[in-house]
Amino acid sequence: MRILVTGGAGFIGSALCRRLVRNPDVEVLNLDKLTYAANLASLASIEAQPNYRLLQIDVCDQLAVTNAIESFQPDAIMHLAAESHVDRSITGSAEFIRTNINGTHAMLEAARAYWDKLASARKSAFRFLHISTDEVFGSLGLEGLFHESTPYDPRSPYSASKASSDHLVRAWHHTYGLPTLISNCSNNYGPFHFPEKLIPLIILNALEGLPLPVYGNGSNIRDWLFVDDHAAALQLIVERGQPGESYNIGGRNERTNLEVVNAICDLLDQRRALKSGKARRELITFVSDRPGHDQRYAIDCSKVEAELGWRARETFETGLARTVDWYLENETWWAPIRASKYSGERLGLKS
C-alpha cells in the first residue's frame, strides 16, 4: 500500500509516519513545506528506511502536488498539513487561510485529477483522509460531548479555517464522488511536540524554573489524546472507514488547564527537583486570557470505537508520564528549538 502523507514532519504527522513505516509493506511519501513547526529530527528513526521518502513541497503549490501524486501513485492520501496554533492565528490569520483552506483545495483538486484516471479496482479502493480538529464545533458548556453530527461553530481564525477545509472535503465527496473521510480530534500531546503548545511549554519552563503561564483562571477544559493513540486511529480510518463519513477521535481525558499544569509540576518535582527546593506549583502565573478562549471541548469517540475497533491505550496519567520522561531524556531534540525558533514567549495577544 502506498500512502501519501502531507505535513509528516509536524507533531501528529511524524507520529503517523513513524507508525506507518514500521510495516515494510507500506510505502510512505511525506510532503512537507518544513515550516517553523516541522522538525526533521522527529523523523530521524525512519529517514533511512527504504519505504519512506520526504519531498519538501508546499501543499498550496497544486502543480508540485499533482506531480508528486502522479509520480508516487498513492492508494491513499492522509492530509495533515496545516497551521495549527490558535494563538498564532489571532495575530497572523492570513497564513491559516492560505494553508488550511487554499492548501486543502489544492490537495483535493490534485487528488481528484489523479483519482479520475485510476482503473476501476484502484479507484474504488482509493481514500482521501482529511485530519481536522474538534475546535470546529465551538465551545461546550459544563455538560455534553461533541458528536459527529454536532453543528459547526468555530470561534477562532484557526478553527474557522479548519471548518472551511472540512466543508470543502465534504463538498468534493458529494459533488465529484471523491472517496473522502474526515477525522476530528481532541487536543494531542506526547513526544516531539513543538513547545508552543501548553504541555511541552509547561514542561520546558518548569524544567528551567521559569514562570508557568496559565490563561485566565485555568478553568478551561480540554480532552487530551496521546499522539500515538491518534496515529493508530488514523490508520484504522484510512484502512476501514466509509467514504463520506467523519470520525471523532478523543482520549476521554477531560482536564482543566490548571489540572494539567499541576500534574506536570508534580511529575517533574518527583523526577528532577529544583535546586532551590521550591515546589514547581509555586511557579504558576495566571496571565490575561486568550481572546475568545473556548471554555470546554469534549469528544464522544464511540463511533470510531464501535465501527472500527479503536481504543486509546494511554490514560492521561500514563501518557503524561511518558511525555515528561521523553522531554527529560531528549534535550538534544528540544534545546535547539528553544534556542533558535521559540523560547516560550507569549503569543496571540491582539495588537
N, C-alpha and C positions, 0 to 999 in steps of 0.2 A: 504494500500500500504506500502510495506517495502522498504526503501531506505537506501543504504549503502553509507556513505559519507567518503571519505578519506581527511585527513587534516582539519577536522572540528574544531580543536582548534586554527586554524590560523585566520587571519583577515576576509577574504571572507568566509571561511568555517564556522566560528562561526556565522556569519550573516545568512548564509544559514540554518544552524541547528536551530537557534532560529526561523526562519521563518517556516520551515517545521514542527517543533514540536508543533506550535500553533494549528495545525489540529490534533485532537485526533484520527482521522482515519489513520494517517500516523505514522509508526514506523521508528525511525532513529537509525542506528548503526553508530557511529563515530569511524573510525580507524585513530589514530594519533600517531606518534612517540614521540610527545611532545618535539620537539627541542626548541632552544632558542626563536623562534618567536611565539611558541604556548603559550597560556595562558588560564588556566582553569577558571580563573576569568571571562573570556569573555562568559563562558557558565553557570555561576552561576544561572542565571534565569531559566534554564531548567534542571539542573543536577538532580533534584529530580522528574522530570516528568516520569510517567510510560511508556511513549512511546519513551524514549530516553535512550541510553546506550553508554558508551565510552569503547573502548578497546585500550590499548597502544600497537600499532603494527607498525613496520617499513614496508612500502609498498614494500621494496626490499626483504622482507622475504616471498617468494612465498608460502612456506608451511603454515606459520601462516595466510597469507591472504586467502589461499584456505580453511583452516579450518574455518575461520571466515565466509566466504561466504557460505560454506556448512551448517554451523550451523544456520545462520540467514535467509537464503533462500530469498534474496532480489528480488524485482521486477525491481529494477533499481540500478545502481551504478553511483555515481557522484564523479569523480576523480579530486580532487583539490590539493592533497598532492604534494608539490613542494618546492624547494629552489627558491626564487623569487627576491632577491635583486641584481640588476645589479652590484653595487659596490662590493659586496662580491664575485660575480662570477669572477671579474677581478683578485682577489688575491687568490681565492680558487675554481678553476673551477672543481676540481675532485668531490666534493660533489654534484655539479649541474649535472654532467654527471651520477653519481650514482643514485641519487634520481629521477631526471626528465626523464632520458632515461631508465635506468635499472629498476627503480621502476614502470614506466608505462608498460614496457614489462611484469614484474611480474604480474601486475594487469590484463593486457589483457589475459595472459595465464590462470590465475586463473578464470577469468570471462568466458573465452571460455570453459574451462572444465566443469564449472557449467552449463552454458547455453546449452551445447550439450546434457545434460541429462534431461532437462526440458520437461514436457509434452507439446504438440503442442500449446495449447492456451497460456500458460505462456511463452513459447519460443518465440512466435510471438510478445508478449507484452513487453518482456524484453528490456531494454535500457542501454547502457553504454555511459555516457556523460563525455567527457574529456574537462576540463576547461583550456583554454590556454590564450594567450596574443596577442595584436596587434603588439608587438615588433618583431614577426616572419617575418613581412612584410618589415622590414628595415626602411628607413628614407624617408620621403616625402619632396619635395620642398615646395615652398610657396603655390602652388595650388594642388588640387586633394584630394581624400579620399581613404582610404583602403576599398576595396570591398572583398567579399568572394573569388573572382577569382584573386585577386592580387597575383602575383608571390612572393614566399618566398625569402627573402634576409636578413637573420639575421646577426647582426653586433657585438654582444657581446657573451661571453660564455653562459650567461643566455638565451638569445633569440635563440641561436643555439641549446641549449639543449631542449628548448620548441618546436622549429621547428622539431627537430628529433622525439620528442614524438608525435607530430601531425601526422607525416608521418607514424609512427607505427600504430596509431589508424586507419588511413585510410587503411593501408595495411591489418589489421586484419578484416576490413569490407569486402574488395574486395576479399581477399583470402579465408577467413573462413566463411564469411557471418554474422559475429558478428554484431548485430544492434547497431552501434556506432554513436555518434554525437560529434561534436566539436564546442566549442564556443571560440571566440577570443575577448577579452575585452580591452577597453582603461584603463587609469590609474584610479584605485579606490581610494576613500577617505571616511572618515567617522569615527564614534566612534570605539573604540577598535583597533586602528591601531598601530602596533608596531612602536615606534618612531625613526626608522632609515630612514623611507621614508620622502619625502620632507615636506608634510603638517604637520604631527604630530611633526616632528623635529623642524620646524619653530615655531609652536605654543608653544612648551615647552621652547625652547630657548628664545623666545620673552617674555614669562611669567616671566622668571628668569632674564631678562635683559642682556642676553648673545649675542655674535655676531651671526648674521643670515647669514650663508654661502650660497652664490649663485654661481653656477658654471659658469665660463666664464663671459659673459656679461648679462646673464639671458634671452637671446632671444630664447632659445629652447622652442618649443611649444608642449603641451600635451592636449589631450582631457580628461576631468575629468568626472568620473562616480561615483555617490553616491552609496555606497556599498549595501544599502538596495534595490535600484533600480536594481542593478546587480543580487542580490539574487532572486528577483521576475522574472527576465528574465530567469535565470537558471531553475527555477521551471517550467516555461512555456515550455522551450525547452525539458526538460526530459519528460513532460507530452504529448506534442503535436508535437514535432519536428519529422522530417522524417529521418529515419536511412540513414546514408551515407552523410548527409548534414552537412554543417558548418554554423554558425550564428555569425555575428559580433554584438557586444553589445557596444554601445558608449553613451556618455552623451550629445553630440552636444554642448560641452562647451570647446572650444579651448581657452587656455590662455598661454601666455609666463610664464616661471617660475618666472620672476620678477613681473609680474602682480599678480600671486598667492601670493607671499611673501608680496607685498604691501597691498593686500586685507586683509591678516591675521593681519598685523600690524595695519591697521585702525580699524578692528573689536575689537582687544584687547585694543587699546587706548580708544575706546568708552566704553568698559566694565570694564576694570581694568587698569587704567593709572599707569605708572611707578611712583614711589615715587619721582624720580628725576625730573619729569615733562617732560622728554625727549620724543619726538615722536619716536616710535619704528622703523620707516623707517631709522632713523639715525644709527641703529644697523646693517644695511645691509652691508655685507662684501663680495666683489667679490673675489673668490678663483680660483685657476687653474682648468681648465675644466676637466671633466671626460674623460678618454681615450676613443676615438671612440664614443663620445656622439652624438646620433642621433638628427638631427635638429628638426624634426616635425613628430608627429603622429596625425592622424585624421581618425575617423571611419565613414563609411556610414552604419548606422544601419537600413536602410529602409526595409531590408528583414525580420528581426525579428519583425519589426513593422507591416508590411503588412500581413505577413503569420500567425503570432501568436498573434497579437493584443497587443504587449507590448508597453508601453510608459514610459519613465523616468518621475517620478513625481517631482524630485528636479531640480531646476535650480542650476547653480554653486553658485549663491548668497545665496539662501535658504539653500542649502546643506552645504556650508562652515560655515554659521552662526550656524547651528545645530551642526556642528563638533566642532567649537570653544567653544560653550556653554557646550558641553559634556565634553571636557577636563577641562574646568573651574570647573565643578561640580563633577569630578571623579578623583581627585588626588590620592585616595586610589588605583585606578587601575594602574596609570602610574608611581607613585612615586617609588614603588619597582623595576620597570624596570630600571628607571634612576639610581637607587642606586646600582643595582647588575648586570644587564645584559648589558645595553648600555646607556652611559651617554652623547652621542652626538658627539663623536669623528669622525674625517674624516675617511671614508672607501674608498677602491677602488683605492688607489694610486699604480701605478706599482712600483715594487721594483727595 
